[in-house]
Amino acid sequence: MSRICELTGKGRQVGHNVSHANNKTKRTFLPNLQNVTLLSDALGKGVRLKVSTHGLRSVEHVGGLDNWLIKTSDDDLSLRARRLKREVSKKLQAAA
């Protein structure tokens, strides 16, 4: 599995280590990914995702996983998150 956040799409970045003598060697900067279980109120269950800490703060700021999925465009989401968004929207449509 690649090191990409399933919610925000944040992945690795490439840069240089720069020495005191200004020698540059390639390196990668990996996102801070965490395996978390986020609770979905609409589905009534927990969902295990590999999320960056930045993405986790964003979800908490908006008010939970369901709100965050609804407000985020499909282009920014992974395939698994898009499927989850579709399930949540179906449940919310049925409840309304």
C-alpha positions as CSV (number, residue, x, y, z in Angstrom):
1,M,0.0,0.0,0.0
2,S,1.4,3.4,-0.9
3,R,2.0,6.1,1.6
4,I,-0.9,8.3,0.7
5,C,-3.7,9.7,2.9
6,E,-7.0,8.2,2.0
7,L,-8.9,11.3,2.7
8,T,-6.8,14.3,1.6
9,G,-4.6,12.5,-1.0
10,K,-1.5,13.9,0.6
11,G,1.5,11.8,-0.5
12,R,5.3,11.9,-0.4
13,Q,7.4,14.8,-1.5
14,V,10.9,14.9,-3.0
15,G,13.6,17.2,-2.0
16,H,17.3,17.5,-1.0
17,N,19.4,17.0,2.1
18,V,21.8,20.0,2.0
19,S,25.1,19.7,3.8
20,H,27.2,22.5,5.2
21,A,29.3,22.3,2.0
22,N,26.1,22.8,0.0
23,N,26.2,19.2,-1.3
24,K,22.7,18.0,-2.3
25,T,21.5,14.5,-2.1
26,K,18.0,13.3,-2.9
27,R,15.5,12.4,-0.2
28,T,11.8,11.9,0.4
29,F,9.5,13.5,2.9
30,L,6.7,11.1,3.9
31,P,3.4,12.3,5.4
32,N,2.6,11.5,9.0
33,L,0.1,8.7,8.4
34,Q,-1.9,7.1,11.2
35,N,-4.3,4.1,11.1
36,V,-7.4,5.4,12.7
37,T,-11.0,4.3,13.1
38,L,-13.4,7.2,12.4
39,L,-17.0,6.9,13.5
40,S,-19.7,7.5,10.9
41,D,-23.0,8.7,12.4
42,A,-25.0,8.0,9.3
43,L,-23.7,4.4,8.9
44,G,-23.6,3.7,12.6
45,K,-20.2,2.1,12.5
46,G,-16.5,2.8,12.6
47,V,-14.4,3.0,9.4
48,R,-10.7,2.1,9.4
49,L,-8.7,4.5,7.3
50,K,-5.0,5.5,6.8
51,V,-5.1,9.2,7.4
52,S,-2.5,12.0,7.7
53,T,-2.6,14.0,10.9
54,H,-3.5,17.1,8.8
55,G,-6.5,15.2,7.4
56,L,-7.5,14.1,10.9
57,R,-7.5,17.7,12.1
58,S,-9.6,18.7,9.1
59,V,-12.2,16.0,9.8
60,E,-12.4,17.1,13.5
61,H,-12.7,20.8,12.5
62,V,-15.6,20.2,10.2
63,G,-17.5,18.1,12.7
64,G,-17.0,14.5,11.9
65,L,-16.4,12.1,9.0
66,D,-19.9,12.4,7.4
67,N,-19.7,16.2,7.2
68,W,-16.2,16.1,5.8
69,L,-17.1,13.6,3.1
70,I,-20.1,15.5,2.0
71,K,-18.2,18.8,1.7
72,T,-15.2,17.4,-0.1
73,S,-15.2,17.0,-3.9
74,D,-14.8,13.5,-5.4
75,D,-11.5,14.5,-7.2
76,D,-9.7,14.9,-3.8
77,L,-10.8,11.5,-2.4
78,S,-9.4,8.0,-2.8
79,L,-11.5,5.3,-4.3
80,R,-12.3,3.8,-0.9
81,A,-13.3,7.2,0.4
82,R,-15.5,7.9,-2.6
83,R,-17.4,4.6,-2.0
84,L,-17.8,5.6,1.6
85,K,-19.1,9.0,0.6
86,R,-21.7,7.4,-1.7
87,E,-22.9,5.1,1.2
88,V,-23.2,8.0,3.6
89,S,-25.1,10.2,1.1
90,K,-27.5,7.3,0.4
91,K,-28.2,6.8,4.1
92,L,-28.7,10.6,4.6
93,Q,-31.1,10.7,1.5
94,A,-33.1,7.8,2.9
95,A,-33.3,9.5,6.4
96,A,-34.6,12.8,4.9
